């Protein structure tokens, strides 16, 4: 089926970068028993996923309005709708063509329920076809920027768009509606989409041919806000303070008098999870910080000082660098690196749990993207880009259940929760750091010498970024040690040393990203510092690849 039905730019199925790292690549046992959602007492919006690459952004926009939202693949939507009892439904975009046989549909129960529905791109076309309209392919395609002209008043446009005005939006479609279903009227058009905005305000059904969830549609968040507030009438009672209180009760109910070990990585996710769990169960929690030898400069000292001295949380610091580096010696395949690291982490945690007299639960900082990305919108396993975690189970030999208090949150929400818990900004605002650490920023074989070079080069680079006041502007920045050497001249001598690649990207969620446009003066000064201060480097380059086509990390 043609991928451009909703457009490859935003709707092609794609894996997103993983966040959690503590689960091994061995066969998992069944996940921990179901625990009621901490959002169960709040108004909710269900998002039916038809495979759009940016479905997560819809959920984020809804949550920005203080309303809890969940994403489910279309074939599981009927059961989720019955269980969740949402106050409204949003149908996402997707890569399929509605007019093709076997293409996805929304459950009829949604339309029979009387709740407000917003269809976006493929979701608009599926809604139109299911309610008696027609959709055809082969028309003029629209990818990228387009202008929508307002043709009628709409609750979606309230205090945002006026009659006759034109507003920029982001289109990504090859099909389009050719006949509206009964009861619908046109509220907006574009050059190639005569039904760019359709509505049945009596039944509170709305359809947008464009993507309001992306930043490329400047007023998109306002349109979604109007759907949430004006159409669905939701007030927004889901806050991080409420989440904190309810999550603590949930942890206590799940754990009881059991013992929990929590793996600390030094990143924001595991740090927030640890502090939240400690607030719930106190000394029933023991944190385990594993130094696998591939951490950033002074990482171990920073983590240990915070949790052992500032929070007084029981902490086991394990220096397992010889074990990890020994097993990784000569390993060059990125997937084998990740699987080896994942396996060794589990071995270490299993050993440490036995030392403290056993543990009933393993806590980790699994986030909502990890959960929804572990299964594709078709219901099968998602395409594996990077394999260093599985969501939902542990090796049976560990005989522990999972505690995942952040599994309903996005990364930006975790940061808000971290501030609510009083974590220092040095942890809350940290750039993402991969669980396998510098192993995946050192393509090729890994040696202590190469890791030291990379560690020091990265420290200089981040120091430069902080001194320039750019750290909080950049989503993620890091150095990569390339597996090549080049000729250089230092003093009067010839050198043959490594190349360091610098990477810095801007993003809202890590799903898509663009390189950060440093000025040349900054890059020149940074390269000079790295070459002067880090022995073993004689050349520095800057990566200007966006995502897609590249990934943020190099391996």
C-alpha positions in Angstrom: 0.0 0.0 0.0 1.3 3.4 -0.8 3.3 5.0 2.1 2.3 8.4 0.9 -1.3 7.9 1.8 -0.6 10.0 4.8 3.0 10.8 3.8 6.4 9.3 4.5 7.5 12.5 6.3 5.4 11.9 9.4 3.4 8.7 9.0 5.8 5.9 8.0 6.2 3.4 10.8 9.5 3.8 12.5 11.2 2.8 15.8 12.2 5.6 18.1 15.3 5.7 20.2 15.1 3.6 23.4 15.5 5.1 26.8 15.6 2.3 29.4 18.5 -0.1 29.5 18.2 -2.5 32.4 16.4 -5.5 30.7 18.4 -8.2 29.2 18.1 -9.6 25.7 17.2 -13.1 27.1 13.7 -14.5 26.9 11.5 -12.5 29.3 9.1 -14.0 31.8 5.6 -12.5 31.9 5.5 -8.9 33.0 4.6 -7.9 36.5 0.9 -8.1 37.5 -1.3 -5.3 36.3 -1.4 -2.3 38.6 -4.2 0.3 38.2 -3.1 3.5 36.3 -2.3 6.5 38.5 -4.5 8.4 36.0 -7.6 6.3 36.7 -9.4 9.0 38.6 -8.9 11.7 35.9 -10.5 12.7 32.7 -8.8 10.9 29.8 -8.5 11.0 26.0 -7.9 7.9 24.0 -5.6 8.2 21.0 -6.0 5.5 18.4 -2.8 4.9 16.6 -2.9 4.1 12.9 0.9 4.1 12.6 1.9 7.7 12.4 5.5 8.4 13.3 4.4 11.4 15.4 1.4 9.9 17.3 3.4 10.5 20.5 3.2 14.2 19.8 -0.6 14.1 19.9 -0.4 12.7 23.4 2.1 15.3 24.4 -0.1 18.1 23.2 -3.1 16.7 25.1 -1.1 16.3 28.3 0.2 19.9 28.0 -3.5 20.8 28.6 -3.4 18.9 31.9 -5.5 16.0 30.4 -4.2 12.4 30.6 -4.0 10.6 27.3 -3.1 7.1 26.2 -2.1 5.7 22.8 -3.3 2.3 21.7 -2.9 0.5 18.3 -6.1 0.5 16.3 -6.7 -3.2 16.6 -6.7 -2.9 20.4 -8.7 0.3 20.5 -12.2 -1.3 21.1 -11.1 -3.0 24.3 -9.1 0.0 25.5 -12.1 2.3 24.8 -14.4 0.1 26.9 -11.9 -0.1 29.8 -10.6 3.4 29.7 -14.0 5.2 29.2 -12.4 8.3 27.7 -14.2 11.6 27.4 -12.9 12.1 23.8 -11.0 10.2 21.1 -8.3 11.3 18.6 -7.6 9.2 15.5 -4.0 9.5 14.4 -2.4 9.7 11.0 -0.9 6.6 9.3 0.9 5.2 6.2 -2.0 3.2 4.8 -4.7 4.2 2.2 -8.3 4.1 3.4 -9.6 3.1 0.0 -7.4 0.0 -0.1 -8.9 -3.3 1.0 -7.9 -4.3 4.6 -6.7 -0.9 5.6 -7.2 0.0 9.3 -10.5 1.3 10.8 -11.6 2.8 14.1 -13.9 0.7 16.2 -17.6 1.5 15.5 -18.1 1.6 19.2 -16.4 5.0 19.3 -18.8 6.5 16.9 -21.8 4.9 18.7 -20.7 6.3 22.0 -21.4 9.9 21.4 -18.0 11.1 22.6 -16.2 13.9 20.6 -13.8 12.6 17.9 -10.9 14.4 16.2 -9.5 12.7 13.1 -6.0 13.7 11.9 -4.8 13.0 8.3 -5.5 9.2 7.9 -7.7 9.4 11.0 -9.8 12.1 9.2 -10.1 9.9 6.1 -11.0 6.8 8.1 -13.7 8.6 10.0 -15.1 10.1 6.8 -15.2 6.7 5.0 -16.7 4.9 8.0 -19.5 7.6 8.4 -20.6 7.4 4.7 -18.1 9.6 2.8 -15.6 8.7 0.1 -11.8 8.7 -0.1 -9.7 8.3 -3.2 -6.1 8.2 -4.1 -4.2 9.6 -7.1 -5.0 13.2 -6.5 -2.5 16.0 -6.0 -0.3 15.3 -3.1 0.6 17.7 -0.4 3.8 17.2 1.5 5.2 20.0 3.7 4.0 23.5 4.2 0.6 24.5 2.9 -1.9 27.3 3.7 -5.4 26.5 5.0 -8.1 29.1 4.3 -10.9 29.3 6.9 -14.3 28.8 5.2 -16.6 28.6 8.3 -16.7 29.1 12.0 -15.6 26.2 14.1 -15.1 25.4 17.8 -11.6 24.3 16.8 -10.8 27.8 15.5 -12.2 29.6 18.6 -9.9 32.6 19.5 -7.4 31.3 17.0 -8.5 31.5 13.3 -10.9 33.9 11.8 -13.2 33.7 8.8 -11.4 34.1 5.5 -7.9 34.0 7.1 -5.1 31.8 5.7 -2.8 30.0 8.1 0.3 27.8 7.5 0.0 24.1 8.4 2.0 20.9 7.7 0.5 18.5 5.2 1.6 15.0 4.5 -0.9 13.1 2.3 -1.4 11.6 -1.1 -5.1 10.6 -0.7 -8.0 12.9 0.0 -11.7 13.0 0.8 -13.8 13.4 -2.3 -17.2 13.2 -0.7 -18.1 14.2 2.8 -20.2 12.0 5.1 -23.8 13.1 5.9 -23.9 15.9 8.5 -20.5 17.3 7.8 -19.6 20.7 6.4 -16.3 22.2 5.2 -14.6 24.6 7.6 -11.2 24.9 5.8 -9.6 24.3 2.5 -6.1 24.2 1.0 -4.8 24.3 -2.6 -4.9 20.5 -2.9 -7.3 19.5 -0.2 -10.9 20.9 -0.6 -11.8 19.1 2.6 -8.8 20.2 4.7 -11.0 20.8 7.7 -14.4 19.1 8.1 -16.8 19.1 11.0 -20.1 17.8 12.3 -20.5 20.2 15.2 -23.8 18.6 16.3 -22.1 15.2 16.9 -18.7 16.9 17.8 -16.8 15.2 15.0 -13.9 17.1 13.5 -11.3 16.1 10.8 -8.0 17.8 9.9 -6.1 16.8 6.7 -3.0 18.4 8.2 -0.9 17.6 11.3 -1.7 20.0 14.2 0.6 18.1 16.6 3.9 19.1 14.9 5.7 22.3 15.4 5.5 23.0 11.7 1.9 23.9 12.2 2.3 27.0 14.3 -1.2 27.1 15.7 -1.6 23.4 15.9 -1.3 23.2 19.7 -4.1 25.8 20.0 -6.4 23.8 17.8 -5.8 20.7 19.9 -6.4 22.8 23.0 -9.7 23.9 21.6 -10.7 20.3 21.0 -9.7 19.3 24.5 -11.2 22.4 26.3 -14.0 23.8 24.1 -15.3 20.6 22.3 -14.7 17.9 24.9 -15.1 20.3 27.8 -12.2 18.9 29.9 -10.8 21.2 32.6 -7.3 19.6 32.9 -6.9 18.1 36.4 -3.8 15.9 35.7 -0.7 17.5 37.2 2.7 16.3 38.3 1.8 17.0 41.9 -1.2 14.8 41.6 0.8 12.2 39.8 3.4 12.2 42.5 0.9 11.6 45.3 -0.9 8.9 43.4 2.3 7.2 42.2 3.5 6.9 45.8 0.3 5.2 46.8 0.5 2.9 43.8 4.1 1.9 44.7 3.2 1.2 48.3 0.2 -1.0 47.2 2.4 -2.9 44.7 5.4 -3.4 46.8 3.9 -3.9 50.3 6.7 -5.0 52.6 8.9 -6.3 49.8 12.4 -5.2 49.0 13.3 -3.3 45.8 16.5 -2.7 44.0 16.8 0.1 41.5 19.5 0.5 38.9 20.9 3.9 38.7 22.5 5.0 35.4 23.2 8.7 36.2 20.4 9.8 33.9 17.3 11.6 34.8 14.9 8.7 34.4 16.5 6.3 36.9 17.3 9.2 39.3 13.7 10.4 39.4 12.4 6.8 39.7 14.7 6.2 42.6 13.8 9.3 44.5 10.1 8.7 44.0 10.3 5.1 45.1 12.4 6.0 48.2 9.8 8.6 49.1 7.2 5.8 49.0 8.9 2.9 50.8 12.1 4.3 52.4 14.8 1.8 53.2 13.0 -1.0 51.5 14.8 0.4 48.5 18.4 -0.2 47.7 19.9 1.5 44.7 22.6 -0.2 42.6 25.0 1.9 40.6 27.0 -0.1 38.2 30.2 1.5 36.8 30.7 -0.4 33.6 33.7 1.5 32.6 32.0 3.5 29.9 30.6 6.4 31.8 31.3 10.1 31.3 34.1 11.9 33.2 33.5 11.9 37.0 30.1 10.3 36.5 30.4 7.8 39.3 31.5 10.4 41.9 28.5 12.6 41.0 25.9 9.9 41.2 27.3 8.4 44.4 27.6 11.8 46.1 24.0 12.7 45.3 22.3 9.5 46.4 24.5 8.4 49.2 25.1 11.8 50.9 22.4 14.2 49.7 19.4 11.8 49.7 20.8 9.2 52.2 19.3 6.5 50.0 21.0 3.0 50.5 23.3 2.7 47.6 25.6 -0.1 46.4 28.4 1.1 44.1 29.7 -1.7 41.9 32.9 -1.2 39.9 32.3 -3.8 37.2 34.5 -2.1 34.6 36.9 -5.0 34.3 34.1 -7.4 33.7 32.4 -5.3 31.1 35.5 -4.2 29.2 36.9 -7.8 29.3 33.7 -9.2 27.7 33.6 -6.4 25.1 37.2 -6.8 24.1 37.4 -7.3 20.3 33.6 -6.8 19.9 32.9 -4.4 17.1 29.3 -5.1 16.1 27.0 -2.5 17.6 24.1 -5.0 18.3 26.5 -7.5 20.0 27.9 -4.6 22.1 24.4 -3.8 23.3 23.3 -7.3 24.0 26.5 -8.1 25.9 26.1 -5.0 28.0 22.4 -5.8 28.7 23.3 -9.4 29.7 26.1 -8.3 32.0 23.9 -5.7 33.7 21.4 -8.4 34.6 24.2 -10.6 36.0 25.4 -7.8 38.2 22.0 -6.9 39.5 21.2 -10.6 40.2 24.5 -10.9 42.2 23.9 -7.7 44.2 20.3 -8.6 45.0 21.6 -11.9 46.5 24.2 -10.0 48.6 21.6 -7.9 50.3 19.5 -10.9 51.2 17.4 -11.0 48.1 14.9 -8.6 46.5 11.3 -9.0 45.4 11.3 -6.2 42.8 13.6 -4.5 40.3 12.8 -0.9 39.7 13.7 0.9 36.5 13.0 4.2 34.7 10.8 2.8 31.9 9.0 5.7 30.1 5.8 5.8 28.2 7.6 5.9 24.8 9.4 2.6 25.8 6.0 1.0 26.5 4.2 2.0 23.3 7.2 1.5 21.1 7.7 -2.1 22.2 4.7 -3.0 20.0 4.1 -1.6 16.5 0.7 -0.2 15.5 0.0 -3.5 13.6 0.2 -5.4 16.9 3.5 -7.2 16.2 6.9 -6.4 17.4 8.3 -3.1 16.3 11.3 -2.9 14.0 14.4 -3.1 16.2 16.8 -0.3 15.6 18.9 -0.6 18.8 18.6 -3.6 21.0 19.6 -3.0 24.6 16.3 -3.3 26.4 12.9 -5.1 26.3 9.8 -3.8 28.0 7.7 -6.1 30.0 9.7 -8.8 31.5 12.8 -10.2 33.2 14.8 -13.4 32.9 12.9 -16.0 34.9 16.0 -16.8 37.0 15.9 -13.4 38.6 12.5 -14.2 40.3 11.7 -10.5 40.6 8.8 -8.4 39.4 9.2 -5.0 37.8 8.4 -1.6 39.5 8.1 1.0 36.7 6.6 4.2 38.3 7.4 6.4 35.3 5.9 4.2 32.6 3.0 6.6 32.0 5.3 9.7 31.5 7.2 11.3 28.6 10.7 12.5 29.1 9.7 16.2 29.6 7.1 15.1 32.2 9.8 13.2 34.0 11.8 16.4 34.2 8.8 18.2 35.7 8.4 15.4 38.2 12.1 15.6 39.1 11.7 19.2 39.9 8.6 18.5 41.9 10.7 16.0 43.9 13.5 18.5 44.5 16.2 16.9 42.4 19.1 19.2 41.6 19.0 20.7 38.1 22.2 19.0 37.2 20.3 15.8 37.1 16.9 17.0 36.0 18.2 18.9 33.0 20.8 16.4 31.8 21.0 15.5 28.2 19.9 11.9 27.4 22.7 9.4 27.9 22.5 5.9 26.5 22.5 2.9 28.9 25.4 1.2 27.0 27.3 4.5 27.6 30.4 5.4 25.6 30.4 1.9 24.0 28.1 3.2 21.3 30.0 6.4 20.9 33.2 4.5 20.1 32.5 2.7 16.8 34.7 -0.4 16.4 36.6 -2.1 19.1 36.6 -0.6 22.6 39.8 -0.2 24.6 40.5 1.7 27.9 42.8 4.1 26.0 40.1 5.0 23.4 37.5 5.4 26.2 39.8 7.8 28.1 40.3 9.9 24.9 36.6 10.0 24.2 35.7 10.7 27.9 38.1 13.7 28.0 37.1 15.1 24.6 33.4 14.9 25.5 34.1 16.7 28.8 35.8 19.6 27.0 33.0 19.8 24.4 30.2 19.9 27.1 32.3 22.4 29.1 32.4 24.7 26.0 28.7 24.3 25.5 27.9 25.2 29.1 30.3 28.2 29.1 28.5 29.5 25.9 25.1 29.2 27.7 23.8 26.7 25.2 23.4 23.5 27.2 19.7 24.0 27.9 19.0 25.0 24.3 20.4 21.8 22.9 18.5 18.5 23.2 21.6 16.3 23.2 25.3 16.9 22.6 28.2 14.5 22.7 31.5 13.5 21.2 32.2 10.3 19.2 35.7 8.8 18.7 35.9 7.6 15.1 37.7 4.3 14.3 40.2 6.0 12.0 43.4 7.9 12.4 44.6 10.8 10.3 47.9 12.6 9.6 48.5 15.8 11.4 51.3 18.2 12.3 52.0 19.3 15.8 55.0 21.5 16.4 57.5 20.3 13.9 56.5 16.7 14.1 54.1 14.5 12.2 51.3 12.9 14.1 49.0 10.0 13.3 46.1 10.2 15.7 42.3 9.8 16.2 39.4 11.9 14.8 36.7 13.2 17.2 33.3 13.8 15.8 31.0 16.3 17.6 27.2 15.9 17.6 24.6 18.4 18.9 20.9 18.3 18.0 17.7 20.2 18.7 14.5 18.3 19.2 11.3 18.2 21.3 11.2 14.5 21.9 14.1 12.8 20.1 11.9 11.3 17.4 13.0 13.8 14.9 16.0 16.1 15.3 18.1 18.7 13.5 21.7 19.6 14.0 22.4 22.6 16.2 23.8 25.5 14.1 26.9 26.5 16.1 28.7 29.5 14.8 32.1 28.7 13.3 34.0 30.6 16.0 32.5 28.3 18.7 33.4 25.2 16.6 36.9 26.4 16.0 37.6 27.2 19.6 36.2 23.9 20.7 38.3 21.9 18.2 41.4 23.8 19.3 40.7 23.0 23.0 40.1 19.3 22.3 43.3 18.9 20.2 45.4 20.9 22.7 44.0 19.2 25.9 43.3 15.6 24.8 46.3 13.6 23.9 45.6 11.2 21.0 43.4 13.6 18.9 44.6 15.6 16.0 41.4 16.3 14.1 37.8 17.3 15.0 34.7 17.3 12.7 31.1 18.3 13.2 28.1 16.1 12.3 25.4 18.1 10.4 23.1 15.1 9.8 19.4 15.4 10.7 17.1 12.7 12.0 15.9 11.2 9.7 17.9 10.1 7.7 20.4 9.6 10.5 19.9 8.6 14.2 21.0 10.9 17.0 23.5 8.3 18.3 26.1 6.9 15.9 25.7 3.2 16.8 
